[in-house]
């Protein structure tokens, strides 16, 4: 029997750790398992930025009354973060055993699954075995050919804010990206979107072809009680929480019983690490903004919540991201700016980041933690664990 570390080594090996969009492989293995995904009631979430926040809030609220599976990505510290029931992570033992079982089954039937496909199958199997009432399901990349889209139906779909990201796989126009995200819309099942979503025209066409309905939601205003309850901060939560509220209202109409108290308690206790997350002991914010839209939201949130504080900002990202735009959006002349090169073959070089920055910038090697100033750690999720360990040691 493989240990947790054994299966992590396998998942992160060159033979598994790559992207190969498509539904045939994951469908073949799930079929061998009697299609556990078809026995689950799923809320399916896609989009560029905000998926994780919406998923975390829905799971936290519904968990006050029901048994709720949550599948998200990426993880920050441990793979087990991706698969939860009522916000409790799958145990390392269960994760290892199920992963080993799924990989063995796939190999015996000559099906070569990628890392994310394995995780998707493990999640569906774990949720079925534990008889969850609902599953909140976050897409990994895109929608149409994302392995989570193997489900044939859903309670509803949600498409959060879309923008340019993963253009090499999803397309280089908003229309192409929206088309990929719209792939999660199912027959006779409503899709929820914000009124300012750039893909509205595409989504309207898709729901018509699916005999469904597009439910367009206005962002919350500043006085909304839901915003005040929520443990998640950031100006972009006005859009995310509006979608959460609309979906809960819809589910209540369909017979799901969620009270106002459940909503309040769910939002007060929701946990979603590294999304404008404040550490009071260090006077530090961690945010996984890793594309231009995410960085724009981060900067607006910093200006809103901390307009007068001096800031030390540490940024790092993958080199295939639009880092030039992110750097110009993120920084101000009076910020102390540091760039970080992390342990990933696709990490952007510090020299390239410095050369793209209009203001004076340094390598993280020169960073000194000063709790009198607000430190902001932002960029790729792949670097956060590594970088935070170094900051704490400083």
C-alpha positions in Angstrom: 0.0 0.0 0.0 1.4 3.4 -1.0 2.0 6.1 1.5 0.7 9.7 1.1 4.2 10.8 0.1 4.4 8.0 -2.5 1.2 9.1 -4.2 2.3 12.8 -4.1 5.6 11.8 -5.8 3.6 10.0 -8.5 1.1 12.8 -9.0 3.9 15.4 -9.4 6.0 13.2 -11.7 6.5 14.1 -15.4 4.3 11.2 -16.4 1.3 12.7 -14.6 1.9 16.4 -14.0 0.8 18.0 -17.2 -2.4 19.3 -18.9 -4.2 17.3 -21.5 -7.8 18.6 -21.8 -10.5 16.1 -22.7 -13.3 13.9 -21.3 -12.6 10.5 -22.9 -10.0 9.3 -20.4 -11.7 10.4 -17.2 -15.0 9.1 -18.6 -13.6 5.7 -19.3 -12.3 5.2 -15.7 -15.4 6.6 -14.1 -17.4 4.2 -16.2 -15.4 1.3 -14.7 -16.4 2.7 -11.3 -20.1 2.7 -12.2 -20.1 6.5 -12.7 -20.2 7.8 -9.2 -20.4 11.4 -10.5 -23.9 10.6 -11.8 -25.2 9.9 -8.3 -24.1 13.4 -7.0 -26.0 16.7 -7.0 -23.5 19.1 -8.3 -23.2 22.9 -8.4 -20.6 23.5 -11.1 -18.4 26.7 -11.1 -16.2 28.0 -13.8 -14.6 31.3 -14.7 -11.3 33.2 -14.6 -11.3 34.8 -11.1 -13.6 34.2 -8.1 -14.3 30.5 -8.5 -12.7 29.5 -5.3 -14.4 32.2 -3.2 -17.8 31.3 -4.6 -17.2 27.6 -4.0 -15.9 28.2 -0.4 -18.9 30.4 0.5 -21.5 28.0 -1.0 -19.9 25.0 0.8 -19.7 26.8 4.1 -23.4 27.9 4.0 -24.8 24.6 2.8 -22.7 22.7 5.3 -24.7 24.3 8.1 -27.6 22.0 7.2 -26.3 19.4 4.8 -23.3 17.1 4.0 -21.4 18.9 1.3 -18.5 17.8 -0.8 -16.1 20.5 -2.1 -13.6 20.0 -4.9 -11.3 22.9 -5.7 -7.8 23.7 -7.0 -5.0 24.4 -6.7 -3.9 23.6 -3.2 -1.5 25.8 -1.2 0.1 23.4 1.3 -1.3 19.9 0.8 -3.1 18.0 -1.9 -5.8 17.1 0.7 -7.0 20.7 0.6 -8.6 20.0 -2.7 -11.2 17.5 -1.5 -13.3 18.3 1.6 -16.6 17.3 3.2 -18.2 20.0 5.3 -14.9 21.9 5.1 -12.9 19.0 6.6 -10.1 17.8 4.3 -9.9 14.2 3.1 -7.4 12.3 5.4 -4.0 11.6 4.0 -4.7 7.9 4.4 -7.9 8.0 2.4 -6.3 10.2 -0.2 -3.4 7.8 -0.7 -5.6 4.7 -0.8 -8.1 6.1 -3.3 -5.4 7.6 -5.5 -3.5 4.3 -5.6 -6.8 2.5 -6.4 -7.8 4.8 -9.2 -4.3 4.8 -10.9 -4.1 1.0 -10.7 -7.5 0.7 -12.2 -6.6 3.1 -15.0 -3.3 1.4 -15.7 -4.9 -2.0 -15.8 -7.3 -0.7 -18.5 -4.6 1.1 -20.5 -6.0 4.6 -19.6 -3.3 7.2 -18.9 -4.8 9.8 -16.6 -3.2 13.1 -15.8 -2.8 14.5 -12.3 -6.0 16.5 -12.4 -8.0 13.7 -13.9 -6.9 11.4 -11.1 -7.9 13.9 -8.5 -11.3 14.4 -10.2 -12.0 10.7 -10.1 -10.8 10.4 -6.5 -13.1 13.3 -5.5 -16.2 11.8 -7.2 -15.5 8.4 -5.6 -14.9 9.8 -2.2 -18.0 11.9 -2.3 -20.1 9.0 -3.4 -18.7 6.7 -0.7 -19.5 9.3 1.9 -23.1 9.9 0.7 -22.9 13.6 0.5 -26.0 15.6 -0.2 -24.4 18.1 -2.5 -21.1 18.7 -4.3 -19.7 22.1 -5.0 -17.4 21.5 -8.0 -14.8 23.9 -9.3 -13.4 23.5 -12.8 -9.7 23.2 -13.1 -9.1 24.9 -16.5 -11.7 26.2 -18.9 -14.9 24.2 -18.7 -16.0 22.4 -21.9 -13.1 19.9 -21.8 -12.2 20.2 -18.1 -12.4 16.7 -16.5 -15.0 18.0 -13.9 -17.4 18.5 -16.9 -17.8 14.8 -17.2 -21.0 15.2 -15.1 -24.1 15.0 -17.4 -26.3 17.2 -15.3 -26.1 19.7 -12.5 -28.3 21.6 -10.1 -27.0 24.8 -11.6 -23.9 26.3 -13.1 -22.1 29.5 -12.1 -19.7 31.4 -14.4 -17.8 34.0 -12.5 -15.8 36.9 -14.0 -13.9 35.9 -17.1 -10.8 37.5 -18.6 -7.6 36.6 -20.4 -5.8 33.7 -18.9 -4.5 30.4 -20.2 -4.9 31.8 -23.7 -2.7 29.1 -25.2 -5.4 26.6 -24.3 -8.7 28.6 -24.1 -8.2 31.1 -27.0 -7.0 34.6 -27.4 -10.3 36.4 -27.5 -13.0 36.8 -24.8 -15.5 35.1 -27.1 -13.3 32.0 -27.4 -12.7 31.9 -23.6 -16.4 32.4 -22.9 -17.3 29.6 -25.2 -15.0 27.2 -23.3 -16.4 28.4 -19.9 -20.0 28.0 -21.3 -19.3 24.3 -21.8 -20.4 23.6 -18.2 -24.0 24.8 -18.9 -26.3 21.8 -18.9 -29.8 21.0 -20.3 -32.7 22.4 -18.3 -30.3 23.8 -15.6 -29.9 27.5 -15.0 -26.6 29.3 -15.2 -25.8 32.2 -12.9 -23.5 35.1 -14.0 -22.8 38.7 -13.0 -24.3 41.5 -15.0 -20.8 42.8 -15.9 -19.5 39.4 -17.1 -17.8 39.9 -20.5 -19.2 36.6 -21.9 -22.9 37.4 -21.6 -23.7 37.1 -25.3 -22.0 33.7 -25.6 -23.8 32.5 -22.4 -27.2 33.7 -23.7 -26.7 31.6 -26.9 -25.6 28.6 -24.9 -28.6 28.6 -22.5 -31.0 28.9 -25.5 -29.5 25.8 -27.1 -29.8 23.9 -23.7 -33.4 24.9 -23.0 -32.1 26.6 -19.9 -32.0 30.0 -18.4 -29.3 32.6 -17.8 -29.8 34.3 -14.4 -28.0 37.6 -14.5 -27.1 38.9 -11.1 -26.2 42.5 -10.1 -23.1 43.0 -7.8 -23.9 43.8 -4.2 -23.8 47.4 -3.0 -21.5 48.6 -0.3 -24.3 48.4 2.4 -25.2 44.8 1.8 -25.4 42.8 5.0 -23.9 39.8 3.3 -20.7 41.8 2.7 -20.6 42.7 6.3 -21.0 39.1 7.5 -18.4 37.6 5.1 -15.0 36.7 6.5 -13.7 37.0 2.9 -12.5 40.6 2.0 -11.7 42.2 -1.3 -13.7 44.6 -3.5 -14.3 41.7 -5.9 -16.4 39.9 -3.3 -19.3 42.2 -4.3 -19.6 40.1 -7.4 -18.8 36.7 -5.9 -21.2 37.1 -2.9 -24.0 38.3 -5.2 -23.8 35.0 -7.1 -23.7 33.1 -3.8 -26.8 34.8 -2.6 -28.7 34.3 -5.9 -27.8 30.6 -5.9 -28.9 30.0 -2.3 -32.2 31.8 -3.1 -32.7 29.5 -6.1 -31.9 26.4 -4.1 -34.4 27.4 -1.5 -37.1 27.7 -4.1 -36.2 24.2 -5.3 -36.7 22.8 -1.8 -33.3 23.1 -0.2 -33.8 24.5 3.2 -31.2 27.2 4.1 -32.1 29.9 6.6 -30.8 33.4 6.9 -29.0 32.3 10.0 -27.3 29.6 8.0 -26.1 32.2 5.5 -24.8 34.5 8.2 -23.0 31.7 10.0 -21.6 30.2 6.8 -20.2 33.5 5.7 -18.7 34.4 9.1 -16.9 31.1 9.3 -15.9 30.6 5.6 -12.2 29.8 5.0 -10.5 30.4 1.7 -6.7 30.8 2.3 -4.5 33.2 0.4 -7.2 35.3 -1.1 -6.7 38.7 0.4 -6.0 36.9 3.6 -4.6 39.1 6.4 -2.2 37.8 9.0 -2.3 40.2 12.0 0.8 38.9 13.7 2.9 39.7 10.7 0.9 42.6 9.4 0.8 40.8 6.1 -1.6 40.0 3.3 -1.4 36.9 1.1 -3.2 37.0 -2.2 -3.1 34.4 -5.0 -3.7 37.0 -7.8 -1.8 35.5 -10.7 -3.4 37.1 -13.8 -4.1 40.7 -14.8 -7.7 40.7 -13.6 -6.7 39.2 -10.3 -4.0 41.7 -9.8 -6.3 44.6 -10.7 -8.7 43.4 -8.0 -5.9 43.1 -5.5 -4.7 46.6 -6.1 -8.2 48.1 -5.9 -8.7 46.2 -2.6 -5.4 47.5 -1.2 -6.4 51.1 -2.2 -9.8 50.6 -0.6 -8.9 48.9 2.7 -5.3 50.3 3.2 -5.2 53.6 1.4 -2.7 55.3 3.7 -0.4 52.5 4.7 3.1 52.1 3.4 3.4 48.8 1.6 6.1 46.3 0.9 5.0 44.1 -2.0 6.5 40.8 -3.0 5.5 39.4 -6.3 6.3 36.3 -8.4 4.6 34.5 -11.2 5.0 31.9 -14.0 6.8 33.2 -17.0 3.9 32.3 -19.4 1.6 34.8 -17.5 1.2 38.4 -18.7 3.6 39.7 -16.0 4.3 43.0 -17.8 0.7 44.0 -17.4 0.5 42.7 -13.9 3.6 44.6 -12.8 2.3 47.9 -14.2 -1.1 47.4 -12.6 0.1 46.3 -9.1 2.7 48.8 -8.1 2.8 52.5 -7.1 5.8 54.8 -6.8 5.8 54.8 -3.0 5.7 51.0 -2.7 8.7 49.0 -1.7 8.9 46.4 -4.5 10.4 43.0 -4.4 10.4 40.1 -6.9 10.7 36.4 -6.1 12.0 33.5 -8.2 10.5 30.3 -6.8 11.3 26.6 -7.2 9.5 25.9 -10.4 10.9 25.5 -13.9 8.4 28.0 -15.2 9.0 30.7 -12.6 9.7 34.1 -14.1 13.2 35.4 -13.6 13.7 38.3 -11.2 15.7 40.2 -13.8 12.7 40.0 -16.3 10.3 41.2 -13.6 12.6 44.1 -12.6 13.1 45.2 -16.2 9.3 45.4 -16.7 8.7 47.5 -13.6 8.4 51.3 -14.0 9.7 51.8 -10.4 12.7 50.9 -8.4 12.6 47.2 -7.5 14.8 44.6 -5.7 15.2 40.9 -5.4 13.4 39.2 -2.5 16.9 38.4 -1.2 17.1 42.0 0.1 13.7 41.9 1.8 13.5 42.5 5.6 10.2 42.0 7.4 9.1 45.2 9.0 5.8 44.8 10.9 5.3 48.5 11.0 4.6 48.4 7.3 2.0 46.3 5.5 3.6 43.4 3.6 1.8 42.0 0.6 2.7 38.6 -0.8 1.0 38.0 -4.2 1.3 36.1 -7.4 1.4 32.4 -8.3 -0.1 29.9 -5.9 2.8 27.7 -6.6 5.2 30.0 -4.7 3.2 30.9 -1.6 4.1 28.0 0.7 7.8 28.3 -0.2 7.8 32.1 0.1 5.9 32.2 3.4 8.3 29.8 5.0 11.2 32.1 4.1 9.4 35.2 5.3 8.6 33.6 8.7 12.3 32.6 9.1 13.3 36.2 8.5 
